[in-house]
């Protein structure tokens, strides 16, 4: 199946919520491998779409943290995320158009996996000090405590995060 793309400590940012989300993206990459091996078209389609949706939502969440932290390179980071979003949406469109699901899943797995590993190590590491400082007792920190202590979903939390970013 090619090379293995998996979570390792080198990808840790030290921001628990971000690290957990990054781990989930790596899990989706592994699930794509499993779906391909199982030769399940429906599973491949489901997992690829879930990965793309989750990664886009994660990027939005990450930007909300950067915005609240006053990260000076937010606009540049946002542009990187927008380019990723365009790529992800193109994969989604190709999947919906009936392109070979297994070939496309392999491409998504490799492309998104490489993008993710490079993005975490290169781009995400830059915002970490700003976000860590802002999480100490701020709005986002309180929201994270609420999320950890209650069964709130990301979709329920997202409006508050988008409001917090503005």
Secondary structure in CASP SS format (residue, H / E / C, confidence):
PFRMAT SS
TARGET T0000
AUTHOR 0000-0000-0000
METHOD secondary structure of the structure
MODEL  1
X C 1.00
X C 1.00
X C 1.00
X C 1.00
X C 1.00
X C 1.00
X C 1.00
X C 1.00
X H 1.00
X H 1.00
X H 1.00
X C 1.00
X C 1.00
X C 1.00
X C 1.00
X H 1.00
X H 1.00
X H 1.00
X H 1.00
X H 1.00
X H 1.00
X H 1.00
X H 1.00
X H 1.00
X H 1.00
X H 1.00
X H 1.00
X H 1.00
X H 1.00
X H 1.00
X H 1.00
X H 1.00
X H 1.00
X H 1.00
X H 1.00
X H 1.00
X H 1.00
X C 1.00
X C 1.00
X C 1.00
X H 1.00
X H 1.00
X H 1.00
X H 1.00
X H 1.00
X H 1.00
X H 1.00
X H 1.00
X H 1.00
X H 1.00
X H 1.00
X H 1.00
X H 1.00
X H 1.00
X H 1.00
X H 1.00
X H 1.00
X H 1.00
X H 1.00
X H 1.00
X H 1.00
X H 1.00
X H 1.00
X H 1.00
X H 1.00
X H 1.00
X H 1.00
X H 1.00
X H 1.00
X C 1.00
X C 1.00
X C 1.00
X C 1.00
X H 1.00
X H 1.00
X H 1.00
X H 1.00
X H 1.00
X H 1.00
X H 1.00
X H 1.00
X H 1.00
X H 1.00
X H 1.00
X H 1.00
X H 1.00
X H 1.00
X H 1.00
X H 1.00
X H 1.00
X H 1.00
X H 1.00
X H 1.00
X H 1.00
X H 1.00
X H 1.00
X C 1.00
X C 1.00
X C 1.00
X C 1.00
X H 1.00
X H 1.00
X H 1.00
X H 1.00
X H 1.00
X H 1.00
X H 1.00
X H 1.00
X H 1.00
X H 1.00
X H 1.00
X H 1.00
X H 1.00
X H 1.00
X H 1.00
X H 1.00
X H 1.00
X H 1.00
X H 1.00
X H 1.00
X H 1.00
X H 1.00
X H 1.00
X H 1.00
X H 1.00
X H 1.00
X H 1.00
X H 1.00
X H 1.00
X H 1.00
X H 1.00
X H 1.00
X H 1.00
X H 1.00
X H 1.00
X C 1.00
X C 1.00
X C 1.00
X H 1.00
X H 1.00
X H 1.00
X H 1.00
X H 1.00
X H 1.00
X H 1.00
X H 1.00
X H 1.00
X H 1.00
X H 1.00
X C 1.00
X C 1.00
X C 1.00
X C 1.00
X H 1.00
X H 1.00
X H 1.00
X H 1.00
X H 1.00
X H 1.00
X H 1.00
X H 1.00
X H 1.00
X H 1.00
X H 1.00
X H 1.00
X C 1.00
END
